[in-house]
Amino acid sequence: MTIETLGEHACFGGVQGFYRHASIATRSSMKFGVFVPPQATNGSVPVLFYLAGLTCSEETFAIKAGAQQHAAAHGLMLVTPDTSPRDTGVRGKDAAWGFGTAVGFYLDASQDPWNRHWHTESYIVRELRALECADGLDLVGAHRFASRVDSEDAMRRACECARRLQPEA
């Protein structure tokens, strides 16, 4: 799978990068960001997947949170996926801010017209993790953190996904 580099920038001794690739899960182009701390040049480091909330993108956390300084100090890699597929051609995808593009629910849709592209749970849990591993990033210590939880169902899904991200024994 080809990963296109959109930009890489020196950041607190590490590198903040933004990337794009063709996603099998979402049948669309997907973007993600990765902060690689300076400690990664000497070996593997723990990884944190940060899942942004409504109306966000792969850049929001990297630009607004300032977490790279702390991640660099503690040798923590940050992976920030986009919140949803974009440019899908689905009618009405931008009609409401709480549903469609940039929705940030991280689940797999089961009904038309959303079920063709909105497979963000599969994207995060399976595809992005495999993509990162294929690109040479060690995700053995990968954990997920979500910026918000709107419901009991979202909390349940987050816990299920966190269990799936744990390394296999």
C-alpha positions as CSV (number, residue, x, y, z in Angstrom):
1,M,0.0,0.0,0.0
2,T,1.3,3.4,-0.9
3,I,1.5,6.1,1.7
4,E,1.7,9.7,0.4
5,T,3.6,12.1,2.6
6,L,1.7,15.4,2.8
7,G,4.2,17.1,5.0
8,E,6.8,16.4,7.7
9,H,8.1,18.9,10.2
10,A,10.8,18.9,12.9
11,C,9.1,19.1,16.2
12,F,10.6,19.0,19.7
13,G,13.5,16.8,18.5
14,G,11.1,14.5,16.7
15,V,9.1,14.6,13.5
16,Q,5.4,15.5,13.0
17,G,4.1,14.1,9.8
18,F,0.9,14.1,7.9
19,Y,0.1,11.3,5.4
20,R,-2.6,10.1,3.0
21,H,-3.4,6.6,1.5
22,A,-6.2,4.8,-0.3
23,S,-8.3,3.0,2.4
24,I,-9.8,-0.4,1.7
25,A,-12.1,-0.1,4.7
26,T,-13.6,3.2,3.8
27,R,-13.2,2.9,0.0
28,S,-11.8,6.4,0.0
29,S,-8.7,8.4,0.6
30,M,-7.8,8.7,4.3
31,K,-5.4,11.0,6.1
32,F,-3.5,10.5,9.4
33,G,-0.8,12.2,11.4
34,V,2.1,10.7,13.3
35,F,4.4,12.3,15.8
36,V,7.6,10.3,16.1
37,P,9.6,11.2,19.2
38,P,13.4,11.5,19.1
39,Q,13.7,8.3,21.2
40,A,12.3,6.2,18.3
41,T,15.7,6.5,16.5
42,N,17.1,4.2,19.2
43,G,14.3,1.6,19.3
44,S,10.6,1.1,19.7
45,V,8.5,3.5,21.7
46,P,4.9,3.3,23.1
47,V,2.2,4.5,20.8
48,L,-1.0,6.4,21.6
49,F,-3.8,6.6,19.0
50,Y,-5.7,9.9,19.6
51,L,-9.3,9.9,18.2
52,A,-10.6,13.4,17.8
53,G,-14.2,14.4,18.2
54,L,-16.8,16.1,16.0
55,T,-15.7,18.4,13.2
56,C,-12.0,17.5,13.6
57,S,-9.4,16.1,11.3
58,E,-6.0,14.4,11.5
59,E,-4.5,17.8,12.1
60,T,-6.7,19.1,14.9
61,F,-4.9,17.4,17.8
62,A,-1.4,18.0,16.4
63,I,-2.1,21.7,15.9
64,K,-4.2,22.6,19.0
65,A,-3.1,20.3,21.8
66,G,0.6,20.9,21.9
67,A,1.1,17.3,23.0
68,Q,4.2,16.8,20.9
69,Q,6.4,18.5,23.5
70,H,5.2,16.1,26.2
71,A,5.3,13.1,23.9
72,A,8.9,14.0,23.1
73,A,9.9,14.3,26.7
74,H,8.4,10.9,27.5
75,G,9.2,9.0,24.3
76,L,5.6,8.6,23.2
77,M,4.5,8.2,19.5
78,L,1.2,9.9,18.7
79,V,-1.0,8.6,15.8
80,T,-3.9,10.9,14.9
81,P,-6.3,9.5,12.2
82,D,-8.9,11.6,10.5
83,T,-12.4,11.3,12.0
84,S,-14.2,10.1,8.9
85,P,-14.0,9.5,5.2
86,R,-14.1,12.6,3.0
87,D,-14.9,13.2,-0.7
88,T,-17.3,10.2,-0.7
89,G,-19.9,11.6,-3.0
90,V,-22.6,10.6,-0.5
91,R,-25.5,13.0,-0.8
92,G,-26.3,14.9,2.4
93,K,-22.9,14.0,4.1
94,D,-22.4,17.7,5.0
95,A,-26.1,18.5,5.8
96,A,-25.6,18.4,9.6
97,W,-22.4,19.0,11.7
98,G,-23.2,16.0,13.9
99,F,-23.5,13.4,11.2
100,G,-21.6,12.6,8.0
101,T,-18.2,14.2,7.3
102,A,-16.0,14.7,10.3
103,V,-18.5,13.0,12.6
104,G,-15.9,11.1,14.8
105,F,-18.1,8.2,15.9
106,Y,-15.5,5.5,15.0
107,L,-18.0,2.8,14.1
108,D,-18.9,0.8,11.0
109,A,-22.2,1.9,9.4
110,S,-24.7,-0.7,8.5
111,Q,-27.3,1.2,6.5
112,D,-27.4,2.9,3.1
113,P,-25.9,5.3,2.1
114,W,-23.4,5.4,4.9
115,N,-22.4,1.7,4.8
116,R,-20.3,2.1,1.7
117,H,-17.7,4.4,3.2
118,W,-18.2,4.9,7.0
119,H,-16.2,2.0,8.3
120,T,-14.0,3.9,10.7
121,E,-13.9,1.3,13.4
122,S,-12.5,-1.2,10.9
123,Y,-10.2,1.5,9.6
124,I,-8.7,2.3,13.0
125,V,-8.7,-1.1,14.5
126,R,-7.5,-3.2,11.6
127,E,-6.3,-1.2,8.6
128,L,-4.5,1.8,10.1
129,R,-2.7,-0.4,12.7
130,A,-1.6,-2.8,9.9
131,L,-0.6,0.1,7.7
132,E,1.6,1.7,10.4
133,C,3.2,-1.7,11.1
134,A,3.9,-2.2,7.4
135,D,5.5,1.2,7.3
136,G,8.0,0.2,10.0
137,L,6.4,1.8,13.1
138,D,6.3,-0.4,16.1
139,L,2.8,-0.4,17.6
140,V,3.2,-3.0,20.3
141,G,2.3,-0.6,23.0
142,A,-0.5,1.0,21.1
143,H,-3.4,2.4,23.1
144,R,-6.4,4.5,22.1
145,F,-7.6,7.7,23.7
146,A,-10.8,9.5,22.6
147,S,-11.4,13.2,23.1
148,R,-15.0,12.7,24.0
149,V,-17.5,10.1,24.7
150,D,-21.1,11.1,24.0
151,S,-22.9,8.0,25.2
152,E,-22.7,4.7,27.0
153,D,-22.7,2.9,23.6
154,A,-19.6,5.0,22.5
155,M,-17.8,4.0,25.7
156,R,-18.6,0.3,25.1
157,R,-17.3,0.6,21.6
158,A,-14.1,2.3,22.8
159,C,-13.5,-0.4,25.3
160,E,-14.0,-3.1,22.7
161,C,-11.7,-1.4,20.3
162,A,-9.0,-0.9,22.9
163,R,-9.1,-4.7,23.6
164,R,-8.7,-5.4,19.9
165,L,-5.7,-3.1,19.7
166,Q,-3.8,-5.0,22.4
167,P,-0.9,-7.1,21.0
168,E,-1.8,-10.8,20.5
169,A,-0.1,-13.2,22.9
